[in-house]
Amino acid sequence: MPLLAAARAEAGSGKPFPEVVKTFGLSCALPGALQNAVAGAGAFAGRYADGVRANIMAGGDNCSRSVLLGALLAAEGGAAAVPAEWAAKTSRFAEIEALAAKLVA
């Protein structure tokens, strides 16, 4: 099964995310890290905070997964997907948001 097709299948499997992550591996190595991020984006579509939290709790090298998973979920939901309290704690959030808006304009 092609790599991303396998990730999409796992996203819809109903398995707990930590179990999905173990399917593709806990390390930051490719292709597993990419597959886990894609699976997480599918499993947590429209639920940015839930996806980020589940990824952290999945363990392993969650940092590399978080970079892509957070980007995918934010791309889907826009800046409004990021909880306001998280945005308030992020230095220069408004500047980052403005730069992102320029990228997609």
C-alpha positions as CSV (number, residue, x, y, z in Angstrom):
1,M,0.0,0.0,0.0
2,P,1.4,3.4,-0.9
3,L,2.8,5.4,2.1
4,L,0.2,8.1,2.3
5,A,-2.7,5.7,1.6
6,A,-1.6,3.7,4.6
7,A,-1.6,6.8,6.7
8,R,-5.1,7.8,5.5
9,A,-6.3,4.3,6.3
10,E,-4.9,4.5,9.8
11,A,-6.5,7.9,10.3
12,G,-9.9,6.3,9.7
13,S,-9.2,3.2,11.7
14,G,-10.6,4.4,15.0
15,K,-7.5,3.3,16.8
16,P,-6.2,5.5,19.6
17,F,-3.5,7.8,18.1
18,P,-0.6,6.4,20.2
19,E,-1.4,3.0,18.6
20,V,-1.4,4.6,15.2
21,V,2.0,6.2,15.9
22,K,3.5,2.9,16.9
23,T,2.3,1.4,13.5
24,F,4.6,3.8,11.6
25,G,7.3,4.2,14.4
26,L,8.1,6.5,17.2
27,S,11.2,8.0,15.7
28,C,11.7,11.1,13.6
29,A,12.8,9.0,10.6
30,L,11.1,9.1,7.3
31,P,8.7,7.9,6.1
32,G,7.1,7.1,9.5
33,A,7.2,10.7,10.8
34,L,5.4,11.9,7.7
35,Q,2.9,9.1,7.8
36,N,2.1,9.7,11.5
37,A,1.6,13.4,10.8
38,V,-0.7,12.7,7.9
39,A,-2.6,10.1,10.0
40,G,-3.0,12.6,12.8
41,A,-4.2,15.3,10.5
42,G,-6.9,13.0,9.2
43,A,-7.8,11.7,12.6
44,F,-8.0,15.2,14.2
45,A,-9.4,17.2,11.3
46,G,-11.0,20.4,12.7
47,R,-9.6,19.7,16.2
48,Y,-6.2,21.4,16.3
49,A,-5.7,21.3,20.1
50,D,-6.8,17.7,20.4
51,G,-4.5,16.7,17.6
52,V,-1.5,18.5,19.1
53,R,-2.2,17.1,22.6
54,A,-2.7,13.5,21.3
55,N,0.6,13.8,19.4
56,I,2.5,14.9,22.5
57,M,1.0,12.0,24.5
58,A,1.9,9.5,21.8
59,G,5.5,9.8,22.9
60,G,8.6,9.1,20.9
61,D,10.0,11.9,18.8
62,N,6.8,13.9,19.0
63,C,8.5,17.2,18.2
64,S,9.2,16.3,14.5
65,R,5.6,15.1,14.1
66,S,4.3,18.2,15.8
67,V,5.9,20.5,13.3
68,L,4.0,19.0,10.4
69,L,0.9,17.9,12.2
70,G,0.4,21.4,13.6
71,A,1.0,23.0,10.2
72,L,-1.5,20.6,8.5
73,L,-4.2,21.2,11.1
74,A,-3.6,25.0,11.1
75,A,-3.7,25.1,7.3
76,E,-7.1,23.4,7.5
77,G,-8.6,25.6,10.2
78,G,-6.6,28.8,9.9
79,A,-5.3,30.9,12.8
80,A,-8.6,30.5,14.5
81,A,-7.9,26.8,15.0
82,V,-5.0,27.7,17.4
83,P,-6.5,28.2,20.9
84,A,-6.5,31.9,21.9
85,E,-4.5,31.1,25.1
86,W,-1.8,29.4,23.1
87,A,-1.6,32.3,20.6
88,A,-1.3,34.7,23.5
89,K,1.7,32.8,24.9
90,T,3.4,32.7,21.5
91,S,5.8,35.6,21.1
92,R,5.2,37.5,17.9
93,F,2.1,35.5,17.0
94,A,0.5,38.5,15.2
95,E,3.6,39.0,13.1
96,I,3.7,35.2,12.2
97,E,0.0,35.3,11.4
98,A,0.5,38.3,9.1
99,L,3.5,36.6,7.3
100,A,1.4,33.5,6.8
101,A,-1.4,35.5,5.3
102,K,1.0,37.1,2.8
103,L,2.2,33.6,1.8
104,V,-1.3,32.4,0.9
105,A,-2.5,35.7,-0.6
